[in-house]
Amino acid sequence: MITRKMSIEEVVRNYPETIATFERHGLGCLGCQAALFENIEQGAEIHGIDVEALVKDLNKEVEKHR
C-alpha cells in the first residue's frame, strides 16, 4: 500500500505503472532531483495537489496491475 509518507522515487521504482497517475495529478517532475528526496505529501503540497486523491489513485493503479 502506498502512503503519503513514501518517497516519490520509491513509489516509481517499485511501481512504475504509477508514473502516468503522478502526471495526471500534475506531478510530472519525476526525473527531478527533488523527487529523490521528497515524499508524496511534500511533492503534492509544493504543487498544490490533493494528496488524498493522489494516494487513492496511486493505490488503485497498483491494484489494477496485481
N, C-alpha and C positions, 0 to 999 in steps of 0.2 A: 504494500500500500504506500502510495506517495503521500508525503505530508508537506506542509508549508515550510518546515524547517530543513528539508533536504536541500542539498546544493543543486543548482541548475545543472551543473556539469555531471553530477552523479546520476541524476534522472535521465539525462540524454544518453550518457554512456550505457546505463543499464536498460533503458527503454527507448531506443532510437525512434520508435514509432510515435513518440510524443512530440517530435520536432514540429510537425505541422500544427499540433494543438497549441504549442507555445506561440507559433507565428500567428495563428488565427486570433489569439488573445492580444496580440500586439507586442509580444516579447520576441522579436526577431533577431536579437543581437546575441545569439547563442555562441557565436565564434569569438566574441569579445573577451578580453581578459577578466572583466568583472564577473562573467558567467562562471569562471573557475572558482570564485570565492563567495559569491552571493548565494543566499538560499532563495527559494522560490518567493517567500514572503518579501524579502528585501527587493528583489527584482520587480515584483508586482507593484510594490509601493512606489518605487522610483518612476515607474512607467504609468502610474495611475490605473492599474489593472485590479479588478475584483479578484482577490486571491482565493476566496472560497470557490468562486465559479471556475477559476483556472484549475485548482487542485481537483475539483469534482470532474472536470472534463479530462484531465490527465489520467485519472484513475479509470474513467470509462474507456479511454483509448487503450490502456494497458489490458483491461479486462477483455476487450474485443479480440486481442491478439493471443489470448491464452488458449 
